[in-house]
Amino acid sequence: MAQVPHRDAQWVRAAYENFVGSAGSQEPDGIDPVVAASWRRSLRNGVDPDSPSAVAVAASDDLEDYRSHHPLAVAMPLVRDMVGGATGDDLVVAVSDDAGRLLWVEGRGPVRAAVDHVGFVEGAVWREESVGTNAPGTALATRRPVQVLGAEHFARPVQRLSCTAAPVHDPAGGIVGAVDLTGGSVAGSHVALALVRATVAMVERELAARAAAWPRDATVATALGPTAGPGRGPDLRLLGPPALRGRRISLRHAEILLLLAEHPRGLGAEELAVLLHPGDLSLVAVRAEISRLRRVADGALDGPLLAGSRPYRLARPLLSDVDAVRERLGRGDVRGALAAYPEPLLRRSVAPGVERLREELEAEVRAAVHVCDDAVAVERWTARAEGADDHAAWTRLARLAQPGGPQATRAAAHLAVLERRLT
């Protein structure tokens, strides 16, 4: 039976201090696994638990223009109807975009003053990469509803608060933002979780209804259609030496294209800086890289690839080899997905935003292997560096292999080695 995670405040705080004080060498055993994984990411990203990286705040005019055109703007009356009456002086409701920028933060009283004090304000970017474990940032990172209670926050200045958040999906399944409730202990309650989930479900239904009522213009869809024509592979290679339409490109340019492809609504210069190298990449440097990328991309493709600067975004969909892996996974073709996945996503990149996407893609492939009935596919995964110590995959191979055969023998031997390491 799975161990129930500890959420007692005193116990969690002790586990947190042990983990942070040991620079991660003391595993946070017994902590909610989602929170523990987020602590590890926060530590790897270099978040200072006492002084997290200052969140970037958009200029008021830019923010007003951006959020007025954001798809969640039409759902804000519904959000206010669902949770506005529950906020009072004890809760604030926040809605972010898919990059973690807070578009609306509404509430009043002592809790509003408390969140303002820690920079949880409209226009601020609350991603894990910059401020560590927090409900909206971790919900976007994990793509699932999340509760973060008190000391479960990675940054100590935020540990007086609790929060509950869930990502919002558009009709196509992409994430467009998150809805969050933040406040005292009530913000981490089962009632708060139920309220956030119900609100998100209503918002997603509203977005789907509007999409059905206002179908996308066919001429626009044709103009922006897939860039890869018949008989030609993906335009962007990210699972090997990065290339755009067969031409080698720099790692930095590949990182930018990947991040923009994953955020079709666009990213501001400050958001790109946080995702590429928080605290060490100036906005001037980001803009210079974008300018160079425009010249490279326009030379490789027919017509401009990048559109706009507030925010930066792709002018057309960009098909990558990552899409090919996910397409095969979607069809249940795990063997084909592994063939299309020769190495980790931009394996040399240390950009926080890319590292998160790399972990997500590996997790998607790993999860598919764990339920796969194709012994050849499972064996190929265990032969890779990512699968060498994957206990669940070796267990799966042992179950699928012919009893007494070489696969079964090898799997049993490797499992024995892994289990000795764990004891």
Salt bridges, closest charged atoms under 4 A:
GLU17 OE1 - ARG156 NH2 2.82
GLU27 OE1 - ARG40 NH2 2.72
ASP32 OD2 - ARG7 NH1 3.56
ASP50 OD1 - ARG156 NH1 2.91
ASP62 OD1 - ARG310 NH1 3.01
GLU64 OE1 - ARG67 NH2 3.19
ASP65 OD1 - HIS69 ND1 3.66
ASP89 OD1 - ARG108 NE 3.25
GLU106 OE2 - ARG80 NH2 2.77
ASP116 OD1 - ARG112 NE 3.24
GLU122 OE1 - ARG67 NH1 3.32
GLU128 OE1 - ARG41 NE 2.75
GLU129 OE1 - ARG127 NE 3.26
GLU129 OE2 - ARG356 NE 3.70
GLU152 OE1 - ARG7 NH2 2.61
GLU204 OE2 - HIS169 ND1 3.09
GLU206 OE2 - ARG210 NE 2.81
ASP235 OD1 - ARG232 NH1 2.66
ASP235 OD1 - ARG245 NE 2.57
GLU255 OE1 - ARG252 NH1 2.65
GLU262 OE1 - ARG143 NH2 3.67
GLU262 OE2 - ARG326 NH1 3.24
GLU270 OE2 - ARG101 NH2 2.13
GLU271 OE2 - ARG101 NE 3.42
ASP280 OD2 - HIS277 NE2 3.69
GLU289 OE1 - HIS253 NE2 3.15
GLU289 OE2 - ARG292 NH2 3.28
GLU327 OE2 - ARG331 NE 2.50
GLU343 OE2 - ARG347 NE 2.82
GLU359 OE2 - ARG44 NH2 2.39
GLU360 OE1 - ARG143 NH2 3.47
GLU360 OE2 - ARG356 NH1 2.77
GLU362 OE2 - ARG366 NH2 2.44
GLU364 OE1 - ARG326 NE 3.21
ASP373 OD1 - ARG396 NH2 2.65
ASP374 OD2 - ARG335 NE 2.88
GLU379 OE2 - ARG410 NH2 1.96
GLU386 OE2 - ARG384 NH2 3.16
ASP389 OD1 - ARG421 NH1 2.89
ASP390 OD2 - ARG366 NH1 2.89
ASP390 OD2 - HIS370 NE2 2.91
GLU419 OE2 - HIS391 NE2 3.24
